[in-house]
């Protein structure tokens, strides 16, 4: 793991202090019934609350292929994304091109970590589990990449835990306690061990050496972002963003500079212009990170 990422986290363990902000989780929506009718979410999740989140994680990871250069061109909601990317046969059976004939006029695609996390989050909410899409963000203004995962509140063990649909995995400490993003970050900062679950894979291929994934996590755990409302269709447009960031770090400045860098280096695309306009008009809404992990 690159020392620069570990050093940055070790040097930034204190987070901005603010008033507590509650996140609103929408557990009732008409689209959840459609998810059930079309994809049988309750049958996938099963009956035991302690297993529902893991069953849905495996289902998303098994039937949706990840591809990092997906252009976010579809509406960002579970039904739209599942229609575009869900393969009932499982991704191991998909051709290397990621495309194959579906019903007339459409093709399956691979989607990125954000889109996969939106699908998992909305399916968890449909199953009655509080869940949120979490943006893991790097410090650098010249980094065009970040990672997105889901956190869910599980009655057993009675805490928030991280679920990564891209890798079909979660993280545990040496005692086997499942971790959330704040705990993973603390492990990195304090030099404590953590591991990924045995289920870790990438597009169906088992990940034998997890050091690269740990380095990727360390790079992207400098600060966190999350929407204040989690429910069906809440990620279709920019808005309601909360920030969990180290003391003295200006998220607004970082995001604006990063998007200007993307436009200079990658092109003046509409998605960048719209995103930049949102970030330029945004005032930082810092949240005390500890309050995010209260039951």
Secondary structure, 3 states (H helix, E strand, C coil): CCHHHHHHHHCCCCECCCCCCCCEECCCCHHHHHHHHHHCHHHHHCCCHHHHHHHHHHHHHHHCCECCCCCCCCCCCHHHHHHHHCCCCCHHHCCCCCCCECCCCCECCCECHHHHHHHHHHHHHHCCCCEEEEEEECCCCCCCCCEEEEEEEECCCCEEEEEECCCCECEECCCCCECCHHHHHHHHHHCCCCEECCCCEECCEECCCCHHHHHHHHHCCCEEEEECEECCCCCCCCCCEEEECECCCCHHHHHHHHHHHHHHHHCCCHHHHHHHHHHHCCCCCECCHHHHCCC
